[in-house]
Amino acid sequence: MRRVARNASSRPLHAGGVNRYPCAVMKLVRSPLALLLLAVLAIFLAPTPARAQRYVATGDTLHPRIKYADSLVSANDRCMVALQKLNRRVRPVYVNGVPMGFC
């Protein structure tokens, strides 16, 4: 009959002499902890409007132009795709050095 090594608390030890139970507990704790960490990172890294990009008042109050970080103002005052207000979160496309904003 095979003898099983036991520690002071009379729990069986695995071949390396280390208790298996903390490892199993850590596996149960790691996954929710990792999910929590990912959730917190997602909240802090969520896209926010760029602070350097701001709306510039024009004659039409519903469709202002955007002034970008490089101090250039968008050539268009509304989105070329949906004809809505320009979105500060979307990067412009430069055509001949002039920024074109999108929604």
N, C-alpha and C positions, 0 to 999 in steps of 0.2 A: 504494500500500500504506500502511496506517495505521501510524503509529509508536506504540509503547507506552512510556509513561514508566516508567523503572526507578529504583530507589533504589540506594544504595551496595552492597547485597548482591546486586544484579542481579535482585531479585524485582519482578514487575510491580506497579505502583501502580494503584489504581482512580481514577476521575475526580477525586476530591477530594484526591488526593495522600496518602491515608492507607492503610496496609497493611491488607488484608482479613483476614489470618490471625489476628491477636489477637482480632478480633471473633468469629470462628468458634470459637476456643478458649474465649473467655469464655462463649459460649452453651452449650458442653459442660460448663463448670465451674459455671455458675449454677444449673442445675436440680438437680443433686445437693446443692449447697450450700444451696439453698432448702429442699429436702426435709429435710436435716439440721437446719436451723434450726427448721423446723416441728415436727420430732420432739422437739427439745429443749424448745420452748415447750409442747408438749402434755404432756410429762412434768412440767414445773414448774407448769402450770396445771390439772393433773388435779384433779378434785374430791376433797377430803379432808373428813373429818368436821369439823363446826364445833367449834371449841375451847370456845365458850361453852355449847354444849349438852352436857349430861352426864346420865348415868343416875342416878336416885335409887332407892335400895334400898326395896323394899316387902316385904310378906309373901311374895309369890311371887318367888323368885329367878330364875326363867326369864323373867319378864315385868316388868322394872322400868319405872317411869315416867321421863319425860324432863323435866329442868329446863332451860328455854330461857334465852336471853340476857336477856330482860326479867324474869327471876326468877319467872316463872309455871311451874307444874308441869302437865304434860299431864293432862287429865281421864281419859283412858283408859290402860290399862296394856298393851294389845295392839292390833295393827292391826285396824281395823274391816273391812278387806277380806279378809285372809287369816288373821286371828287368830294372827299371829306376833308376835315381839318388835318393838318400835318401832325405826325407823331414824333415827339422828341426822342423816343427810344430807338427809332429806326435810323441807321446811319445813312447819310446822303450819298448819292452818286454824283461824282463831279464830271460835268460835260464841259470841255474846254475851260476848265478851271472854275466853273460856276457850279455851286451845289444845287442839286435837285432833291427836294424832300419827298418822303413817302408816308403813307398812313399805316 
